[in-house]
């Protein structure tokens, strides 16, 4: 039952990304082009998604379990540091350049979008590079 509900949730999420246009790099880049021909339509998608996510996160924070009653551990860090700022900037630059963020890119992969394939490969390589670099820079300094 749990796998079925997980599949249905993922399917609804993916369909939402498709219907909203989040899997279209041109649409996303148009949204991020604030000083050009700005396309505000994705703003309405975000304004609809934020309250839904807020309700879900409030439930999880209060109950400390998922809707399927699995225990969940939320990160304890709540402060803004340079790693968060640098990571956010890199994410934003990548999103603006490619027109993809991870979720929509994986959905677009399902349609055989070659741009999404290039993005996902680059994303995975970046994740591996980060992990190797971060471990070498910061774990070697720990006592």
Buried (B, 14 or more C-beta within 10 A) or exposed (E): EEEEEEEEEEEEEBEBBBEBBBBBBEBBBBBBEEEEEEBEEBEEBEEEEEEEEEEEEEEBEEEEEEEEEEEEEEEEEEEEEEEEEEEEEEEEEBBEEBBBBBBBBBBBBEEEBEBBEEBBEBBEEEEEEEEEEEEEEEEEEEE
